Amino acid sequence: MSTDGYVEDDGPVVRAYALTRGRVAATLDLLAVVGVTGALPGPRANLSREHRRLLGLVELGPRPVVDVASDSGLPVGVVRILLGDLVEERLIKVRPRTANVSEGILREVISGLQAL
């Protein structure tokens, strides 16, 4: 990184705390699934470019928070906070992760680990 605030060929550097307005607490589980509600942003919604980018990714279909973070290119902590903002604006909904693993699969995993 050069001293002028730019990374060669990547553009300006923006610190994570600037994107989250200094907030660091995130409550969304990385494996929780997020999806759009179909609601439109209200007149008081203060959505940044990053909020809109995340909303666009979620509009592609329900997906885990970690996948949204990966596809966005933003740090996962930032994504968790910004998605929380979108939940507060009622633009997305969150489904907690569920353990949908059958007993047979768990036994196969255990067997495979024991074979190591």
N, CA, C and O atoms as a printed pandas DataFrame, in Angstrom:
     atom_number atom_name residue_name chain_id  residue_number  x_coord  y_coord  z_coord
0              1         N          MET        A               1    0.856   -1.175    0.000
1              2        CA          MET        A               1    0.000    0.000    0.000
2              3         C          MET        A               1    0.898    1.232    0.000
3              4         O          MET        A               1    1.905    1.290    0.705
4              5         N          SER        A               2    0.517    2.189   -0.786
5              6        CA          SER        A               2    1.285    3.428   -0.818
6              7         C          SER        A               2    0.779    4.375    0.267
7              8         O          SER        A               2   -0.240    4.111    0.905
8              9         N          THR        A               3    1.485    5.462    0.467
9             10        CA          THR        A               3    1.113    6.406    1.530
10            11         C          THR        A               3   -0.073    7.292    1.156
11            12         O          THR        A               3   -0.576    8.026    2.006
12            13         N          ASP        A               4   -0.526    7.243   -0.086
13            14        CA          ASP        A               4   -1.640    8.102   -0.480
14            15         C          ASP        A               4   -3.008    7.457   -0.249
15            16         O          ASP        A               4   -4.024    8.005   -0.676
16            17         N          GLY        A               5   -3.048    6.278    0.432
17            18        CA          GLY        A               5   -4.331    5.649    0.738
18            19         C          GLY        A               5   -4.847    4.737   -0.347
19            20         O          GLY        A               5   -6.007    4.330   -0.294
20            21         N          TYR        A               6   -4.045    4.402   -1.318
21            22        CA          TYR        A               6   -4.462    3.523   -2.397
22            23         C          TYR        A               6   -3.621    2.255   -2.395
23            24         O          TYR        A               6   -2.425    2.284   -2.103
24            25         N          VAL        A               7   -4.259    1.154   -2.723
25            26        CA          VAL        A               7   -3.546   -0.093   -2.944
26            27         C          VAL        A               7   -3.369   -0.203   -4.444
27            28         O          VAL        A               7   -4.311    0.016   -5.207
28            29         N          GLU        A               8   -2.188   -0.534   -4.858
29            30        CA          GLU        A               8   -1.894   -0.587   -6.281
30            31         C          GLU        A               8   -2.952   -1.399   -7.024
31            32         O          GLU        A               8   -3.188   -2.562   -6.697
32            33         N          ASP        A               9   -3.577   -0.798   -8.006
33            34        CA          ASP        A               9   -4.594   -1.404   -8.876
34            35         C          ASP        A               9   -5.901   -1.783   -8.170
35            36         O          ASP        A               9   -6.799   -2.331   -8.809
36            37         N          ASP        A              10   -6.026   -1.506   -6.871
37            38        CA          ASP        A              10   -7.241   -1.880   -6.157
38            39         C          ASP        A              10   -8.099   -0.685   -5.776
39            40         O          ASP        A              10   -9.241   -0.873   -5.358
40            41         N          GLY        A              11   -7.601    0.523   -5.903
41            42        CA          GLY        A              11   -8.383    1.696   -5.546
42            43         C          GLY        A              11   -8.168    2.104   -4.109
43            44         O          GLY        A              11   -7.203    1.678   -3.474
44            45         N          PRO        A              12   -9.071    2.938   -3.583
45            46        CA          PRO        A              12   -8.884    3.488   -2.236
46            47         C          PRO        A              12   -9.065    2.421   -1.152
47            48         O          PRO        A              12   -9.836    1.476   -1.313
48            49         N          VAL        A              13   -8.350    2.591   -0.065
49            50        CA          VAL        A              13   -8.468    1.706    1.082
50            51         C          VAL        A              13   -9.538    2.282    2.012
51            52         O          VAL        A              13   -9.490    3.457    2.375
52            53         N          VAL        A              14  -10.492    1.449    2.386
53            54        CA          VAL        A              14  -11.528    1.868    3.330
54            55         C          VAL        A              14  -11.449    0.932    4.523
55            56         O          VAL        A              14  -11.551   -0.285    4.371
56            57         N          ARG        A              15  -11.274    1.477    5.666
57            58        CA          ARG        A              15  -11.167    0.670    6.881
58            59         C          ARG        A              15  -12.530    0.093    7.253
59            60         O          ARG        A              15  -13.569    0.707    7.011
60            61         N          ALA        A              16  -12.503   -1.101    7.845
61            62        CA          ALA        A              16  -13.740   -1.786    8.218
62            63         C          ALA        A              16  -14.607   -0.937    9.140
63            64         O          ALA        A              16  -15.829   -0.905    8.991
64            65         N          TYR        A              17  -13.978   -0.248   10.094
65            66        CA          TYR        A              17  -14.779    0.552   11.029
66            67         C          TYR        A              17  -15.490    1.709   10.325
67            68         O          TYR        A              17  -16.504    2.202   10.820
68            69         N          ALA        A              18  -14.971    2.144    9.184
69            70        CA          ALA        A              18  -15.648    3.200    8.431
70            71         C          ALA        A              18  -16.921    2.654    7.780
71            72         O          ALA        A              18  -17.929    3.356    7.700
72            73         N          LEU        A              19  -16.872    1.410    7.318
73            74        CA          LEU        A              19  -18.047    0.803    6.687
74            75         C          LEU        A              19  -19.151    0.510    7.699
75            76         O          LEU        A              19  -20.333    0.527    7.355
76            77         N          THR        A              20  -18.765    0.244    8.942
77            78        CA          THR        A              20  -19.747   -0.116    9.965
78            79         C          THR        A              20  -20.062    1.045   10.906
79            80         O          THR        A              20  -20.787    0.880   11.887
80            81         N          ARG        A              21  -19.512    2.217   10.598
81            82        CA          ARG        A              21  -19.696    3.412   11.428
82            83         C          ARG        A              21  -19.225    3.165   12.865
83            84         O          ARG        A              21  -19.850    3.617   13.824
84            85         N          GLY        A              22  -18.118    2.444   12.990
85            86        CA          GLY        A              22  -17.513    2.200   14.281
86            87         C          GLY        A              22  -18.094    1.048   15.076
87            88         O          GLY        A              22  -17.587    0.726   16.150
88            89         N          ARG        A              23  -19.143    0.422   14.574
89            90        CA          ARG        A              23  -19.768   -0.681   15.309
90            91         C          ARG        A              23  -18.960   -1.959   15.132
91            92         O          ARG        A              23  -18.433   -2.228   14.052
92            93         N          VAL        A              24  -18.868   -2.737   16.196
93            94        CA          VAL        A              24  -18.098   -3.976   16.118
94            95         C          VAL        A              24  -18.895   -5.212   16.546
95            96         O          VAL        A              24  -18.464   -6.336   16.291
96            97         N          ALA        A              25  -20.029   -5.024   17.181
97            98        CA          ALA        A              25  -20.822   -6.159   17.657
98            99         C          ALA        A              25  -21.729   -6.673   16.544
99           100         O          ALA        A              25  -22.533   -5.927   15.984
100          101         N          ALA        A              26  -21.586   -7.961   16.234
101          102        CA          ALA        A              26  -22.432   -8.594   15.224
102          103         C          ALA        A              26  -23.143   -9.773   15.863
103          104         O          ALA        A              26  -22.522  -10.553   16.585
104          105         N          THR        A              27  -24.427   -9.912   15.611
105          106        CA          THR        A              27  -25.194  -10.969   16.246
106          107         C          THR        A              27  -25.567  -12.099   15.308
107          108         O          THR        A              27  -26.042  -13.138   15.767
108          109         N          LEU        A              28  -25.370  -11.933   14.016
109          110        CA          LEU        A              28  -25.770  -12.973   13.072
110          111         C          LEU        A              28  -24.783  -14.131   13.071
111          112         O          LEU        A              28  -23.571  -13.927   12.990
112          113         N          ASP        A              29  -25.306  -15.334   13.162
113          114        CA          ASP        A              29  -24.506  -16.546   13.072
114          115         C          ASP        A              29  -24.013  -16.689   11.630
115          116         O          ASP        A              29  -24.748  -16.393   10.688
116          117         N          LEU        A              30  -22.797  -17.133   11.464
117          118        CA          LEU        A              30  -22.234  -17.273   10.117
118          119         C          LEU        A              30  -22.994  -18.280    9.267
119          120         O          LEU        A              30  -23.001  -18.167    8.041
120          121         N          LEU        A              31  -23.633  -19.258    9.892
121          122        CA          LEU        A              31  -24.351  -20.272    9.132
122          123         C          LEU        A              31  -25.846  -20.006    9.052
123          124         O          LEU        A              31  -26.584  -20.797    8.464
124          125         N          ALA        A              32  -26.304  -18.898    9.639
125          126        CA          ALA        A              32  -27.714  -18.524    9.511
126          127         C          ALA        A              32  -27.998  -18.204    8.046
127          128         O          ALA        A              32  -27.140  -17.683    7.334
128          129         N          VAL        A              33  -29.195  -18.520    7.617
129          130        CA          VAL        A              33  -29.588  -18.288    6.223
130          131         C          VAL        A              33  -30.383  -16.989    6.138
131          132         O          VAL        A              33  -31.332  -16.779    6.894
132          133         N          VAL        A              34  -29.984  -16.118    5.208
133          134        CA          VAL        A              34  -30.676  -14.847    5.021
134          135         C          VAL        A              34  -31.390  -14.842    3.674
135          136         O          VAL        A              34  -30.907  -15.412    2.696
136          137         N          GLY        A              35  -32.533  -14.195    3.643
137          138        CA          GLY        A              35  -33.318  -14.056    2.420
138          139         C          GLY        A              35  -34.064  -12.739    2.451
139          140         O          GLY        A              35  -34.264  -12.153    3.514
140          141         N          VAL        A              36  -34.473  -12.280    1.288
141          142        CA          VAL        A              36  -35.178  -10.997    1.217
142          143         C          VAL        A              36  -36.615  -11.147    1.691
143          144         O          VAL        A              36  -37.204  -12.225    1.610
144          145         N          THR        A              37  -37.165  -10.047    2.187
145          146        CA          THR        A              37  -38.561  -10.031    2.626
146          147         C          THR        A              37  -39.483   -9.542    1.512
147          148         O          THR        A              37  -40.689   -9.786    1.550
148          149         N          GLY        A              38  -38.926   -8.862    0.533
149          150        CA          GLY        A              38  -39.735   -8.278   -0.528
150          151         C          GLY        A              38  -40.109   -6.832   -0.251
151          152         O          GLY        A              38  -40.674   -6.155   -1.110
152          153         N          ALA        A              39  -39.791   -6.357    0.955
153          154        CA          ALA        A              39  -40.090   -4.971    1.312
154          155         C          ALA        A              39  -39.108   -4.032    0.606
155          156         O          ALA        A              39  -37.978   -4.407    0.292
156          157         N          LEU        A              40  -39.559   -2.833    0.372
157          158        CA          LEU        A              40  -38.701   -1.809   -0.228
158          159         C          LEU        A              40  -38.118   -0.934    0.877
159          160         O          LEU        A              40  -38.750   -0.750    1.918
160          161         N          PRO        A              41  -36.922   -0.394    0.663
161          162        CA          PRO        A              41  -36.349    0.495    1.682
162          163         C          PRO        A              41  -37.270    1.681    1.949
163          164         O          PRO        A              41  -37.802    2.291    1.022
164          165         N          GLY        A              42  -37.449    1.997    3.224
165          166        CA          GLY        A              42  -38.286    3.126    3.602
166          167         C          GLY        A              42  -37.595    4.445    3.318
167          168         O          GLY        A              42  -36.403    4.465    3.011
168          169         N          PRO        A              43  -38.328    5.549    3.416
169          170        CA          PRO        A              43  -37.749    6.862    3.116
170          171         C          PRO        A              43  -36.625    7.254    4.076
171          172         O          PRO        A              43  -35.770    8.066    3.721
172          173         N          ARG        A              44  -36.613    6.694    5.278
173          174        CA          ARG        A              44  -35.569    7.015    6.256
174          175         C          ARG        A              44  -34.408    6.024    6.238
175          176         O          ARG        A              44  -33.453    6.170    7.000
176          177         N          ALA        A              45  -34.490    5.025    5.377
177          178        CA          ALA        A              45  -33.415    4.027    5.305
178          179         C          ALA        A              45  -32.148    4.698    4.785
179          180         O          ALA        A              45  -32.151    5.327    3.727
180          181         N          ASN        A              46  -31.086    4.554    5.534
181          182        CA          ASN        A              46  -29.800    5.145    5.177
182          183         C          ASN        A              46  -28.877    4.018    4.728
183          184         O          ASN        A              46  -27.990    3.598    5.470
184          185         N          LEU        A              47  -29.095    3.529    3.499
185          186        CA          LEU        A              47  -28.344    2.386    3.006
186          187         C          LEU        A              47  -27.127    2.843    2.217
187          188         O          LEU        A              47  -27.224    3.655    1.297
188          189         N          SER        A              48  -25.990    2.304    2.599
189          190        CA          SER        A              48  -24.745    2.600    1.885
190          191         C          SER        A              48  -24.650    1.750    0.627
191          192         O          SER        A              48  -25.476    0.871    0.384
192          193         N          ARG        A              49  -23.638    2.028   -0.153
193          194        CA          ARG        A              49  -23.390    1.231   -1.356
194          195         C          ARG        A              49  -23.175   -0.234   -0.968
195          196         O          ARG        A              49  -23.626   -1.135   -1.674
196          197         N          GLU        A              50  -22.488   -0.472    0.155
197          198        CA          GLU        A              50  -22.230   -1.837    0.608
198          199         C          GLU        A              50  -23.517   -2.529    1.040
199          200         O          GLU        A              50  -23.702   -3.714    0.765
200          201         N          HIS        A              51  -24.416   -1.799    1.717
201          202        CA          HIS        A              51  -25.720   -2.365    2.077
202          203         C          HIS        A              51  -26.451   -2.824    0.817
203          204         O          HIS        A              51  -27.006   -3.922    0.769
204          205         N          ARG        A              52  -26.441   -1.974   -0.185
205          206        CA          ARG        A              52  -27.158   -2.307   -1.428
206          207         C          ARG        A              52  -26.519   -3.492   -2.149
207          208         O          ARG        A              52  -27.215   -4.314   -2.747
208          209         N          ARG        A              53  -25.191   -3.572   -2.088
209          210        CA          ARG        A              53  -24.503   -4.700   -2.717
210          211         C          ARG        A              53  -24.893   -6.003   -2.014
211          212         O          ARG        A              53  -25.168   -7.005   -2.674
212          213         N          LEU        A              54  -24.919   -5.993   -0.676
213          214        CA          LEU        A              54  -25.311   -7.183    0.068
214          215         C          LEU        A              54  -26.764   -7.556   -0.201
215          216         O          LEU        A              54  -27.092   -8.734   -0.342
216          217         N          LEU        A              55  -27.626   -6.559   -0.272
217          218        CA          LEU        A              55  -29.030   -6.812   -0.568
218          219         C          LEU        A              55  -29.167   -7.467   -1.947
219          220         O          LEU        A              55  -29.975   -8.378   -2.131
220          221         N          GLY        A              56  -28.379   -6.999   -2.902
221          222        CA          GLY        A              56  -28.393   -7.606   -4.233
222          223         C          GLY        A              56  -27.962   -9.060   -4.206
223          224         O          GLY        A              56  -28.525   -9.885   -4.926
224          225         N          LEU        A              57  -26.978   -9.384   -3.392
225          226        CA          LEU        A              57  -26.531  -10.775   -3.281
226          227         C          LEU        A              57  -27.599  -11.651   -2.637
227          228         O          LEU        A              57  -27.807  -12.791   -3.052
228          229         N          VAL        A              58  -28.270  -11.119   -1.630
229          230        CA          VAL        A              58  -29.310  -11.887   -0.949
230          231         C          VAL        A              58  -30.522  -12.065   -1.865
231          232         O          VAL        A              58  -31.234  -13.065   -1.762
232          233         N          GLU        A              59  -30.759  -11.109   -2.752
233          234        CA          GLU        A              59  -31.890  -11.211   -3.684
234          235         C          GLU        A              59  -31.730  -12.385   -4.646
235          236         O          GLU        A              59  -32.709  -12.816   -5.256
236          237         N          LEU        A              60  -30.517  -12.908   -4.793
237          238        CA          LEU        A              60  -30.285  -14.053   -5.673
238          239         C          LEU        A              60  -30.885  -15.333   -5.111
239          240         O          LEU        A              60  -31.023  -16.324   -5.830
240          241         N          GLY        A              61  -31.238  -15.319   -3.849
241          242        CA          GLY        A              61  -31.846  -16.481   -3.208
242          243         C          GLY        A              61  -31.319  -16.629   -1.796
243          244         O          GLY        A              61  -30.251  -16.113   -1.467
244          245         N          PRO        A              62  -32.070  -17.337   -0.956
245          246        CA          PRO        A              62  -31.625  -17.533    0.430
246          247         C          PRO        A              62  -30.253  -18.197    0.470
247          248         O          PRO        A              62  -29.977  -19.131   -0.283
248          249         N          ARG        A              63  -29.398  -17.699    1.362
249          250        CA          ARG        A              63  -28.051  -18.247    1.468
250          251         C          ARG        A              63  -27.467  -17.945    2.822
251          252         O          ARG        A              63  -27.884  -17.001    3.492
252          253         N          PRO        A              64  -26.488  -18.755    3.233
253          254        CA          PRO        A              64  -25.846  -18.520    4.530
254          255         C          PRO        A              64  -25.069  -17.204    4.551
255          256         O          PRO        A              64  -24.562  -16.753    3.524
256          257         N          VAL        A              65  -24.985  -16.606    5.715
257          258        CA          VAL        A              65  -24.252  -15.354    5.896
258          259         C          VAL        A              65  -22.821  -15.497    5.390
259          260         O          VAL        A              65  -22.301  -14.589    4.743
260          261         N          VAL        A              66  -22.188  -16.610    5.674
261          262        CA          VAL        A              66  -20.798  -16.812    5.267
262          263         C          VAL        A              66  -20.653  -16.783    3.746
263          264         O          VAL        A              66  -19.642  -16.297    3.240
264          265         N          ASP        A              67  -21.645  -17.294    3.005
265          266        CA          ASP        A              67  -21.593  -17.247    1.538
266          267         C          ASP        A              67  -21.754  -15.819    1.032
267          268         O          ASP        A              67  -21.092  -15.414    0.077
268          269         N          VAL        A              68  -22.630  -15.064    1.671
269          270        CA          VAL        A              68  -22.810  -13.655    1.289
270          271         C          VAL        A              68  -21.488  -12.915    1.491
271          272         O          VAL        A              68  -21.071  -12.130    0.640
272          273         N          ALA        A              69  -20.841  -13.170    2.615
273          274        CA          ALA        A              69  -19.561  -12.520    2.901
274          275         C          ALA        A              69  -18.525  -12.895    1.849
275          276         O          ALA        A              69  -17.797  -12.037    1.351
276          277         N          SER        A              70  -18.464  -14.159    1.521
277          278        CA          SER        A              70  -17.488  -14.622    0.536
278          279         C          SER        A              70  -17.716  -13.975   -0.820
279          280         O          SER        A              70  -16.767  -13.527   -1.465
280          281         N          ASP        A              71  -18.955  -13.925   -1.252
281          282        CA          ASP        A              71  -19.273  -13.354   -2.565
282          283         C          ASP        A              71  -19.129  -11.841   -2.613
283          284         O          ASP        A              71  -18.910  -11.272   -3.682
284          285         N          SER        A              72  -19.251  -11.189   -1.470
285          286        CA          SER        A              72  -19.184   -9.722   -1.447
286          287         C          SER        A              72  -17.755   -9.197   -1.497
287          288         O          SER        A              72  -17.507   -8.088   -1.969
288          289         N          GLY        A              73  -16.819  -10.006   -1.005
289          290        CA          GLY        A              73  -15.438   -9.537   -0.940
290          291         C          GLY        A              73  -15.164   -8.632    0.252
291          292         O          GLY        A              73  -14.064   -8.097    0.387
292          293         N          LEU        A              74  -16.155   -8.458    1.115
293          294        CA          LEU        A              74  -15.995   -7.648    2.320
294          295         C          LEU        A              74  -15.605   -8.544    3.489
295          296         O          LEU        A              74  -15.886   -9.742    3.463
296          297         N          PRO        A              75  -14.969   -7.993    4.503
297          298        CA          PRO        A              75  -14.654   -8.798    5.688
298          299         C          PRO        A              75  -15.936   -9.339    6.324
299          300         O          PRO        A              75  -16.956   -8.652    6.372
300          301         N          VAL        A              76  -15.866  -10.569    6.806
301          302        CA          VAL        A              76  -17.051  -11.230    7.340
302          303         C          VAL        A              76  -17.658  -10.463    8.507
303          304         O          VAL        A              76  -18.880  -10.427    8.644
304          305         N          GLY        A              77  -16.838   -9.850    9.347
305          306        CA          GLY        A              77  -17.366   -9.061   10.458
306          307         C          GLY        A              77  -18.180   -7.876    9.980
307          308         O          GLY        A              77  -19.215   -7.553   10.562
308          309         N          VAL        A              78  -17.717   -7.228    8.926
309          310        CA          VAL        A              78  -18.449   -6.100    8.336
310          311         C          VAL        A              78  -19.770   -6.583    7.761
311          312         O          VAL        A              78  -20.806   -5.947    7.957
312          313         N          VAL        A              79  -19.739   -7.700    7.057
313          314        CA          VAL        A              79  -20.962   -8.236    6.443
314          315         C          VAL        A              79  -21.990   -8.574    7.507
315          316         O          VAL        A              79  -23.175   -8.292    7.325
316          317         N          ARG        A              80  -21.565   -9.172    8.614
317          318        CA          ARG        A              80  -22.505   -9.515    9.682
318          319         C          ARG        A              80  -23.182   -8.263   10.240
319          320         O          ARG        A              80  -24.379   -8.288   10.526
320          321         N          ILE        A              81  -22.449   -7.193   10.394
321          322        CA          ILE        A              81  -23.024   -5.941   10.918
322          323         C          ILE        A              81  -23.963   -5.312    9.899
323          324         O          ILE        A              81  -25.064   -4.891   10.252
324          325         N          LEU        A              82  -23.541   -5.242    8.639
325          326        CA          LEU        A              82  -24.381   -4.625    7.606
326          327         C          LEU        A              82  -25.644   -5.435    7.349
327          328         O          LEU        A              82  -26.707   -4.861    7.113
328          329         N          LEU        A              83  -25.545   -6.765    7.391
329          330        CA          LEU        A              83  -26.751   -7.578    7.251
330          331         C          LEU        A              83  -27.691   -7.348    8.435
331          332         O          LEU        A              83  -28.911   -7.352    8.272
332          333         N          GLY        A              84  -27.126   -7.151    9.617
333          334        CA          GLY        A              84  -27.946   -6.817   10.781
334          335         C          GLY        A              84  -28.724   -5.525   10.566
335          336         O          GLY        A              84  -29.874   -5.406   10.988
336          337         N          ASP        A              85  -28.086   -4.556    9.903
337          338        CA          ASP        A              85  -28.789   -3.314    9.563
338          339         C          ASP        A              85  -29.971   -3.602    8.640
339          340         O          ASP        A              85  -31.052   -3.036    8.806
340          341         N          LEU        A              86  -29.754   -4.483    7.672
341          342        CA          LEU        A              86  -30.817   -4.820    6.718
342          343         C          LEU        A              86  -31.956   -5.575    7.402
343          344         O          LEU        A              86  -33.115   -5.444    7.009
344          345         N          VAL        A              87  -31.626   -6.362    8.423
345          346        CA          VAL        A              87  -32.671   -7.023    9.215
346          347         C          VAL        A              87  -33.485   -5.973    9.968
347          348         O          VAL        A              87  -34.714   -6.040    9.997
348          349         N          GLU        A              88  -32.801   -5.007   10.574
349          350        CA          GLU        A              88  -33.501   -3.945   11.302
350          351         C          GLU        A              88  -34.406   -3.136   10.382
351          352         O          GLU        A              88  -35.467   -2.675   10.803
352          353         N          GLU        A              89  -33.998   -2.963    9.142
353          354        CA          GLU        A              89  -34.822   -2.236    8.160
354          355         C          GLU        A              89  -35.924   -3.128    7.579
355          356         O          GLU        A              89  -36.736   -2.682    6.768
356          357         N          ARG        A              90  -35.938   -4.393    8.006
357          358        CA          ARG        A              90  -36.915   -5.387    7.548
358          359         C          ARG        A              90  -36.832   -5.647    6.044
359          360         O          ARG        A              90  -37.836   -5.931    5.391
360          361         N          LEU        A              91  -35.623   -5.546    5.516
361          362        CA          LEU        A              91  -35.396   -5.827    4.098
362          363         C          LEU        A              91  -34.965   -7.270    3.878
363          364         O          LEU        A              91  -35.147   -7.821    2.792
364          365         N          ILE        A              92  -34.393   -7.880    4.909
365          366        CA          ILE        A              92  -34.051   -9.294    4.851
366          367         C          ILE        A              92  -34.521   -9.969    6.121
367          368         O          ILE        A              92  -34.725   -9.320    7.147
368          369         N          LYS        A              93  -34.692  -11.276    6.044
369          370        CA          LYS        A              93  -35.074  -12.069    7.212
370          371         C          LYS        A              93  -33.999  -13.122    7.433
371          372         O          LYS        A              93  -33.275  -13.490    6.509
372          373         N          VAL        A              94  -33.906  -13.594    8.651
373          374        CA          VAL        A              94  -32.880  -14.557    9.031
374          375         C          VAL        A              94  -33.535  -15.822    9.544
375          376         O          VAL        A              94  -34.417  -15.786   10.402
376          377         N          ARG        A              95  -33.086  -16.937    9.002
377          378        CA          ARG        A              95  -33.482  -18.246    9.524
378          379         C          ARG        A              95  -32.274  -18.825   10.236
379          380         O          ARG        A              95  -31.206  -18.947    9.637
380          381         N          PRO        A              96  -32.423  -19.184   11.503
381          382        CA          PRO        A              96  -31.281  -19.772   12.208
382          383         C          PRO        A              96  -30.858  -21.065   11.533
383          384         O          PRO        A              96  -31.663  -21.744   10.896
384          385         N          ARG        A              97  -29.592  -21.391   11.682
385          386        CA          ARG        A              97  -29.112  -22.639   11.094
386          387         C          ARG        A              97  -29.805  -23.803   11.779
387          388         O          ARG        A              97  -30.150  -23.739   12.959
388          389         N          THR        A              98  -29.994  -24.839   11.033
389          390        CA          THR        A              98  -30.620  -26.034   11.579
390          391         C          THR        A              98  -29.686  -27.211   11.365
391          392         O          THR        A              98  -28.975  -27.290   10.363
392          393         N          ALA        A              99  -29.702  -28.101   12.302
393          394        CA          ALA        A              99  -28.900  -29.314   12.171
394          395         C          ALA        A              99  -29.721  -30.324   11.389
395          396         O          ALA        A              99  -30.582  -31.002   11.950
396          397         N          ASN        A             100  -29.458  -30.422   10.115
397          398        CA          ASN        A             100  -30.195  -31.310    9.232
398          399         C          ASN        A             100  -29.332  -32.487    8.804
399          400         O          ASN        A             100  -29.409  -32.937    7.660
400          401         N          VAL        A             101  -28.526  -32.975    9.705
401          402        CA          VAL        A             101  -27.606  -34.051    9.377
402          403         C          VAL        A             101  -28.184  -35.349    9.913
403          404         O          VAL        A             101  -28.556  -35.443   11.083
404          405         N          SER        A             102  -28.254  -36.337    9.053
405          406        CA          SER        A             102  -28.808  -37.610    9.489
406          407         C          SER        A             102  -27.806  -38.364   10.346
407          408         O          SER        A             102  -26.602  -38.112   10.292
408          409         N          GLU        A             103  -28.321  -39.284   11.130
409          410        CA          GLU        A             103  -27.461  -40.088   11.998
410          411         C          GLU        A             103  -26.490  -40.925   11.168
411          412         O          GLU        A             103  -25.348  -41.139   11.573
412          413         N          GLY        A             104  -26.942  -41.396   10.011
413          414        CA          GLY        A             104  -26.084  -42.200    9.137
414          415         C          GLY        A             104  -24.864  -41.432    8.657
415          416         O          GLY        A             104  -23.761  -41.976    8.602
416          417         N          ILE        A             105  -25.060  -40.179    8.312
417          418        CA          ILE        A             105  -23.940  -39.354    7.855
418          419         C          ILE        A             105  -22.960  -39.129    8.997
419          420         O          ILE        A             105  -21.746  -39.192    8.803
420          421         N          LEU        A             106  -23.492  -38.867   10.192
421          422        CA          LEU        A             106  -22.617  -38.678   11.349
422          423         C          LEU        A             106  -21.799  -39.939   11.630
423          424         O          LEU        A             106  -20.613  -39.850   11.948
424          425         N          ARG        A             107  -22.420  -41.101   11.516
425          426        CA          ARG        A             107  -21.694  -42.350   11.738
426          427         C          ARG        A             107  -20.589  -42.533   10.698
427          428         O          ARG        A             107  -19.498  -42.998   11.027
428          429         N          GLU        A             108  -20.868  -42.170    9.442
429          430        CA          GLU        A             108  -19.850  -42.277    8.391
430          431         C          GLU        A             108  -18.679  -41.341    8.659
431          432         O          GLU        A             108  -17.523  -41.710    8.453
432          433         N          VAL        A             109  -18.978  -40.135    9.119
433          434        CA          VAL        A             109  -17.916  -39.172    9.441
434          435         C          VAL        A             109  -17.055  -39.706   10.576
435          436         O          VAL        A             109  -15.827  -39.662   10.506
436          437         N          ILE        A             110  -17.699  -40.208   11.617
437          438        CA          ILE        A             110  -16.961  -40.762   12.761
438          439         C          ILE        A             110  -16.106  -41.939   12.317
439          440         O          ILE        A             110  -14.947  -42.062   12.713
440          441         N          SER        A             111  -16.681  -42.793   11.500
441          442        CA          SER        A             111  -15.941  -43.948   10.998
442          443         C          SER        A             111  -14.744  -43.518   10.182
443          444         O          SER        A             111  -13.662  -44.090   10.317
444          445         N          GLY        A             112  -14.922  -42.515    9.336
445          446        CA          GLY        A             112  -13.823  -42.004    8.530
446          447         C          GLY        A             112  -12.720  -41.382    9.373
447          448         O          GLY        A             112  -11.535  -41.544    9.081
448          449         N          LEU        A             113  -13.119  -40.670   10.421
449          450        CA          LEU        A             113  -12.124  -40.064   11.314
450          451         C          LEU        A             113  -11.363  -41.140   12.084
451          452         O          LEU        A             113  -10.155  -41.022   12.291
452          453         N          GLN        A             114  -12.058  -42.172   12.500
453          454        CA          GLN        A             114  -11.402  -43.259   13.226
454          455         C          GLN        A             114  -10.430  -44.011   12.324
455          456         O          GLN        A             114   -9.425  -44.542   12.796
456          457         N          ALA        A             115  -10.723  -44.056   11.044
457          458        CA          ALA        A             115   -9.838  -44.754   10.098
458          459         C          ALA        A             115   -8.537  -43.996    9.878
459          460         O          ALA        A             115   -7.549  -44.571    9.422
460          461         N          LEU        A             116   -8.537  -42.718   10.200
461          462        CA          LEU        A             116   -7.302  -41.943   10.049
462          463         C          LEU        A             116   -6.343  -42.349   11.105
463          464         O          LEU        A             116   -5.233  -41.821   11.166
